Amino acid sequence: MVVVAIVAILVAIAVPAYGSYVQRTKIRMAQGDLLALTVKFEHYRQRTLAYPDATAQADVIADWLPEDGDFHFEADSADAAGYQITATALESLGSAEGCKLTIDSDGDKTSDCPGATWQ
């Protein structure tokens, strides 16, 4: 009985810690995907001398990322001078649902995801 109680206490501590670890890992992966997408956008600019328009942005993102991930990626370019790519956490990310990671053509990065800072 004592052994069962000890195991239950250890599980009660380990499961939330593991869940938090998995969540932080997925947020870090999304940050890496955002950085990779900026490379794709800059490569597009080098080839065409302009950042991708709305249709081309959707194509660049769709070619790079799977649709079944934990984040929804979208790009916004108000003008031809730059872009901003945003990753929004989906329901599968649990308590971080709805948090946003952004990066723009100037390299400015923001995050409101729990425990996620850009490095």
matplotlib code that plots the C-alpha trace (Angstrom):
import matplotlib.pyplot as plt

x = [0.0, 2.9, 4.5, 1.3, 1.0, 4.7, 4.2, 1.0, 2.8, 5.6, 3.1, 1.3, 4.5, 6.0, 3.0, 2.4, 6.2, 6.3, 3.3, 5.0, 8.2, 6.3, 4.5, 7.8, 9.3, 6.5, 6.8, 10.5, 9.8, 7.3, 10.0, 12.4, 9.7, 9.2, 12.9, 12.9, 10.0, 11.8, 14.6, 12.1, 10.6, 14.0, 14.9, 11.7, 12.7, 16.1, 14.6, 11.8, 13.0, 9.8, 8.4, 5.6, 2.1, -0.8, -1.2, 2.5, 2.8, 0.1, 2.0, 5.3, 3.8, 1.9, 5.0, 7.0, 4.7, 2.3, -1.3, -1.7, 0.7, 0.2, 0.4, -1.4, 1.0, 0.0, 1.8, 0.8, 2.4, 0.8, 3.2, 6.0, 8.6, 8.2, 6.2, 5.2, 4.7, 2.6, 2.2, -0.9, -1.1, -4.0, -6.2, -3.8, -1.3, -3.5, -3.1, -1.0, -3.9, -4.1, -0.6, 1.2, 4.8, 5.7, 8.7, 8.9, 11.2, 13.3, 14.0, 11.8, 10.5, 7.7, 6.1, 3.2, 3.5, 4.1, 7.8, 8.8, 11.5, 13.3, 17.0]
y = [0.0, 2.4, 1.6, 2.4, 5.7, 6.6, 5.8, 7.9, 10.9, 10.5, 10.3, 13.3, 15.3, 13.9, 14.1, 17.9, 18.5, 16.3, 18.1, 21.4, 20.1, 18.9, 22.2, 24.2, 21.9, 22.4, 26.2, 26.0, 23.9, 26.6, 29.3, 27.2, 26.9, 30.7, 31.3, 28.8, 30.5, 33.9, 32.2, 31.1, 34.6, 36.2, 33.6, 34.5, 38.2, 37.5, 35.6, 38.1, 41.4, 41.6, 39.9, 37.4, 38.8, 37.1, 34.3, 33.5, 33.8, 31.1, 28.9, 29.4, 28.5, 25.5, 24.1, 24.3, 23.3, 20.4, 21.4, 19.0, 20.7, 22.4, 25.9, 27.8, 29.9, 32.9, 35.8, 39.4, 42.0, 45.4, 46.5, 45.2, 46.5, 43.6, 40.9, 39.5, 35.8, 34.7, 31.3, 30.9, 27.9, 25.5, 23.7, 20.7, 22.8, 22.9, 25.8, 27.7, 27.7, 31.0, 32.2, 33.9, 34.0, 36.6, 37.5, 40.2, 41.1, 43.4, 40.4, 41.7, 38.8, 38.7, 36.0, 35.8, 32.0, 30.8, 30.2, 31.0, 33.6, 34.1, 33.3]
z = [0.0, 0.9, -2.5, -4.3, -2.5, -3.3, -7.0, -7.1, -5.6, -8.1, -11.0, -9.7, -9.8, -13.0, -15.4, -15.2, -15.5, -18.6, -20.1, -19.6, -21.1, -24.2, -24.5, -24.4, -26.9, -29.4, -28.9, -29.7, -32.8, -33.9, -33.4, -35.5, -38.2, -38.2, -38.7, -41.5, -43.1, -43.0, -45.0, -47.5, -47.8, -48.2, -50.8, -52.7, -52.5, -53.9, -56.9, -57.6, -56.1, -54.0, -51.0, -51.8, -52.1, -50.3, -52.7, -52.8, -49.0, -48.6, -51.1, -49.4, -46.0, -47.4, -49.1, -45.9, -43.1, -42.5, -41.8, -38.9, -36.5, -33.2, -34.7, -37.5, -39.5, -41.5, -43.1, -43.5, -45.7, -45.7, -48.4, -50.6, -48.1, -45.7, -44.0, -40.6, -40.0, -37.1, -35.5, -33.4, -31.0, -31.6, -29.1, -29.1, -27.2, -24.1, -21.8, -24.4, -26.9, -28.7, -27.8, -30.7, -31.9, -34.6, -36.6, -39.3, -42.1, -39.9, -37.6, -34.7, -32.7, -30.2, -28.1, -25.7, -25.2, -21.6, -20.9, -24.5, -25.1, -28.4, -28.4]

ax = plt.figure().add_subplot(projection="3d")
ax.plot(x, y, z, "-o")
ax.set_aspect("equal")
plt.show()
